[in-house]
């Protein structure tokens, strides 16, 4: 393992790391019908959203399949418009999809990616790093505007505690320099991928795609069971009432380095189809390959042995927030 990768993983896990993964972008939703429009299409209630708060929600189709993972941000009064934190994987497709859901409402979506950049300060020392810059870390579900054209909010998409920042390009250059001067280590995407796969944190669209139901990815807390109708609600209610999903996003591991590609089918020792890998990353600091994959119900037990190509993996447990054990 290179010294740079080692330092970056250490910063993510024990210090403060500055990351610019370029995986998300902001858009502004404005118009007189923004709140009722979002309430109609999203999995979480937004009508009570007040200035300085945000909510993570899912956009599903009528069959409960995930179409988008987003955050709705009321940085200012919702009457001034709402910010949407969206996946960058296919920006134009994402914007077209949102526009498709506007039927007769007075709603417009403006792409802000050319104006506002993003970064994340991650790791157990991320809060103290912000305080050293005279920025008070916002609480869960809250967004702060410590400076003009700077938005700070707790991350919901990372493997460690931390904060996501969106900022004007000119302002951001100085801000990022301040973060590094305060002791944060710049971390590149490969190290971030190692940390987040090892911790079992799924990303859109690597692990979260149009083919999955949010409950299969353990995203239950972002799918309301009490708000009014929204696309996919009947499917979600049926699953919750019956207590049955056929597959679940799980953490897997294998000793050593493995080149198995995402999309590789998983099979049991008996040769039965058991699921599919979605993300994989080798952690040289522990000589362990970590992976995420959708695993069928009969193979959820911790320690279950599954094969992907020529590689053998063991199931660690459900994805989202796992801590790699000492031997992995």
C-alpha positions in Angstrom: 0.0 0.0 0.0 1.3 3.5 -0.9 2.1 5.8 2.0 -0.5 8.3 0.5 -3.3 5.7 0.6 -2.3 4.7 4.1 -2.4 8.3 5.3 -5.7 8.9 3.6 -7.4 5.8 5.2 -6.0 6.8 8.6 -7.5 10.3 8.2 -10.9 8.9 7.3 -10.9 6.5 10.2 -9.2 8.4 13.0 -8.7 12.1 12.0 -10.2 14.5 9.5 -10.3 14.1 5.7 -11.2 16.5 2.9 -12.8 14.7 0.0 -14.1 16.0 -3.3 -15.7 12.9 -4.9 -17.8 14.8 -7.5 -20.7 12.3 -7.0 -23.5 14.8 -6.2 -24.8 18.2 -7.5 -27.3 20.8 -6.5 -30.4 22.0 -8.3 -33.0 24.5 -7.2 -36.7 23.7 -7.2 -38.8 26.8 -7.2 -42.4 27.8 -8.0 -45.6 28.1 -6.0 -46.3 24.4 -6.0 -42.8 23.1 -5.0 -43.8 21.7 -1.6 -47.0 19.9 -2.6 -45.2 18.6 -5.7 -42.4 17.0 -3.7 -44.9 15.8 -1.1 -46.7 14.0 -4.0 -43.7 12.2 -5.4 -41.3 11.6 -2.5 -41.1 8.9 0.1 -40.8 11.3 3.0 -42.9 14.3 4.1 -41.6 17.7 3.1 -44.6 20.1 3.7 -43.4 20.8 7.3 -39.8 21.4 6.2 -38.6 24.7 7.7 -35.6 27.0 7.0 -32.3 25.4 8.1 -33.4 21.8 7.7 -33.2 19.0 5.2 -34.7 15.5 4.7 -33.4 12.5 2.7 -36.0 10.8 0.6 -36.4 8.3 -2.2 -38.2 8.7 -5.5 -39.7 5.5 -6.7 -41.8 4.3 -9.6 -45.2 2.7 -9.2 -43.6 -0.7 -8.6 -41.5 0.5 -5.7 -38.3 0.6 -7.8 -35.8 3.2 -6.8 -35.4 6.0 -9.4 -33.5 8.5 -7.3 -31.9 9.0 -3.9 -31.9 12.7 -2.9 -31.9 15.3 -0.1 -34.4 18.2 0.0 -32.7 21.2 1.6 -34.5 24.3 2.9 -31.4 26.4 3.4 -33.7 29.5 3.5 -37.4 29.9 3.6 -39.1 27.2 1.4 -41.0 30.1 -0.3 -37.6 31.1 -1.8 -37.2 27.7 -3.3 -35.6 24.4 -2.2 -32.2 22.9 -2.9 -32.1 19.4 -4.2 -29.0 17.3 -3.6 -28.9 14.9 -6.5 -26.7 12.0 -7.8 -24.3 13.2 -10.6 -24.0 9.8 -12.2 -26.3 10.9 -15.1 -27.1 14.5 -14.5 -29.2 15.1 -17.6 -31.2 12.0 -17.1 -31.8 13.0 -13.5 -33.1 16.5 -14.5 -35.3 15.0 -17.2 -36.8 12.5 -14.7 -37.7 15.3 -12.2 -39.2 17.3 -15.0 -41.3 14.3 -16.1 -43.0 14.3 -12.6 -44.1 17.9 -13.1 -47.6 17.6 -14.5 -49.6 20.8 -14.1 -47.8 22.2 -11.1 -46.0 25.6 -11.1 -42.5 24.1 -10.6 -39.2 24.8 -12.2 -35.8 23.0 -11.8 -32.6 24.9 -12.2 -29.2 23.1 -12.4 -26.7 24.8 -10.0 -23.8 22.6 -10.8 -21.9 25.3 -12.7 -22.3 27.7 -9.7 -22.0 25.5 -6.6 -19.3 22.9 -6.0 -19.2 20.2 -3.3 -16.8 18.7 -0.9 -17.0 16.7 2.3 -15.1 16.9 5.6 -15.1 13.4 7.0 -13.7 11.5 10.0 -14.1 11.7 13.8 -12.2 15.0 13.9 -14.5 16.7 11.3 -16.5 18.6 13.8 -13.5 20.0 15.6 -12.0 21.0 12.2 -15.1 23.0 11.4 -15.0 24.7 14.8 -11.4 25.7 14.2 -12.8 27.7 11.1 -15.4 29.3 13.3 -18.1 27.1 11.7 -20.5 25.5 14.2 -21.3 22.0 13.0 -25.0 21.6 12.4 -27.1 19.0 14.1 -28.6 16.0 12.3 -31.2 17.1 9.8 -30.0 20.7 9.9 -28.2 22.8 7.3 -26.0 25.8 8.2 -25.0 28.8 6.1 -21.9 30.1 8.0 -20.9 32.3 5.1 -22.5 33.6 1.9 -22.9 30.9 -0.7 -21.7 28.2 1.7 -24.0 25.4 2.9 -22.9 22.8 5.5 -24.9 19.7 6.6 -24.2 16.4 8.2 -23.4 13.7 5.7 -25.8 10.8 5.1 -23.7 9.3 2.3 -20.3 8.6 4.0 -18.6 5.8 5.8 -17.7 8.0 8.7 -19.1 11.0 10.7 -18.7 14.2 8.7 -20.2 17.1 6.9 -21.0 17.9 3.3 -20.3 21.3 2.0 -21.7 23.1 -1.1 -20.2 26.4 -2.0 -19.6 29.0 -4.7 -16.5 28.2 -6.7 -14.6 31.3 -5.8 -15.5 31.2 -2.1 -14.7 27.4 -2.0 -11.1 27.7 -3.0 -10.3 29.7 0.1 -12.5 27.5 2.2 -10.8 24.3 1.2 -7.4 25.8 1.7 -8.5 26.7 5.3 -9.7 23.1 5.9 -6.3 21.8 4.8 -4.5 24.4 6.9 -6.5 23.2 9.9 -5.0 19.8 9.6 -7.4 17.8 7.3 -5.8 15.4 4.9 -6.9 15.5 1.3 -8.4 12.1 0.4 -8.9 10.9 -3.2 -11.9 8.8 -4.4 -10.1 5.4 -4.3 -9.4 5.7 -0.6 -13.0 6.9 0.0 -14.3 3.9 -1.9 -12.2 1.5 0.3 -13.6 3.1 3.5 -17.2 3.3 2.4 -17.4 -0.3 1.0 -15.7 -1.7 4.1 -18.3 0.2 6.2 -21.2 -1.0 4.1 -22.4 2.4 2.8 -24.2 2.1 -0.6 -24.0 4.8 -3.2 -26.3 5.7 -6.1 -25.9 4.4 -8.7 -23.1 1.9 -7.8 -25.3 0.0 -5.4 -28.7 1.8 -5.6 -30.2 1.6 -9.0 -33.5 1.4 -10.8 -33.7 -2.3 -10.2 -34.0 -2.2 -6.4 -36.6 -1.5 -3.9 -35.3 0.9 -1.1 -36.2 -1.6 1.6 -33.9 -4.2 0.0 -31.0 -1.7 0.6 -31.9 -1.2 4.3 -33.2 2.3 3.6 -36.3 1.9 5.6 -35.8 5.1 7.7 -36.0 7.2 4.5 -39.4 5.6 3.4 -42.4 6.9 5.4 -45.2 4.5 6.3 -47.5 7.3 7.5 -47.5 10.1 4.9 -50.0 10.4 2.1 -49.8 8.6 -1.2 -46.6 8.6 -3.3 -45.3 6.3 -6.1 -44.4 2.9 -4.8 -46.2 3.3 -1.4 -48.5 0.3 -1.9 -45.5 -1.9 -2.6 -43.6 -0.7 0.4 -46.7 -1.2 2.6 -47.2 -4.7 1.3 -43.6 -5.6 2.0 -43.7 -4.2 5.6 -47.0 -5.8 6.4 -45.9 -9.2 5.1 -42.4 -8.8 6.4 -40.8 -10.3 3.2 -38.1 -9.1 0.9 -36.4 -11.7 -1.2 -33.0 -10.1 -1.2 -31.0 -7.6 0.9 -27.9 -5.5 0.4 -25.2 -7.2 2.5 -21.5 -6.7 3.4 -19.1 -9.4 2.3 -15.4 -9.9 2.8 -12.6 -12.1 1.5 -9.0 -12.4 2.6 -6.4 -11.1 0.2 -6.8 -9.1 -3.0 -9.5 -10.1 -5.5 -10.2 -8.6 -9.0 -13.9 -9.7 -9.1 -15.9 -7.1 -10.9 -19.2 -5.5 -9.8 -22.1 -7.3 -11.5 -20.6 -10.7 -10.9 -23.1 -13.3 -9.9 -22.9 -14.9 -6.4 -23.5 -18.6 -5.9 -23.7 -20.8 -2.9 -21.5 -23.8 -2.1 -24.2 -26.0 -3.6 -24.1 -23.9 -6.8 -27.4 -22.1 -6.2 -27.9 -18.6 -7.4 -27.4 -16.4 -4.4 -27.3 -12.8 -5.6 -24.9 -10.3 -7.3 -22.0 -8.0 -6.3 -22.5 -4.3 -6.6 -19.3 -2.8 -5.2 -15.9 -4.1 -4.4 -12.7 -2.6 -2.9 -9.4 -4.0 -1.6 -8.1 -2.6 1.6 -4.3 -3.2 1.6 -4.1 -2.0 5.2 -5.7 -5.3 6.3 -5.1 -7.3 3.2 -8.9 -7.8 2.8 -11.3 -7.4 -0.1 -14.6 -5.9 1.0 -17.8 -6.0 -1.1 -21.4 -5.1 -1.2 -24.0 -7.2 -2.9 -27.6 -8.1 -3.0 -28.0 -11.5 -1.4 -31.0 -13.8 -1.5 -32.8 -14.5 1.8 -31.5 -18.1 2.4 -27.9 -16.8 2.6 -28.2 -13.9 5.0 -26.7 -15.6 8.0 -23.4 -14.2 9.1 -20.6 -16.4 7.9 -22.4 -17.8 4.9 -19.9 -18.7 2.2 -20.6 -17.4 -1.3 -18.6 -17.6 -4.5 -18.2 -14.8 -7.1 -16.2 -16.0 -10.1 -13.1 -17.7 -8.6 -13.3 -15.7 -5.3 -14.9 -16.9 -2.1 -16.6 -14.4 0.2 -18.2 -14.6 3.6 -21.3 -12.7 4.6 -20.7 -10.1 7.3 -24.2 -8.7 7.8 -26.6 -6.1 6.4 -25.1 -3.1 4.6 -25.1 0.5 6.0 -22.8 1.3 8.9 -21.0 -1.9 9.4 -17.6 -1.7 11.2 -14.9 -3.9 9.7 -13.9 -6.4 12.3 -10.3 -6.6 13.6 -9.4 -9.5 11.4 -10.7 -7.9 8.2 
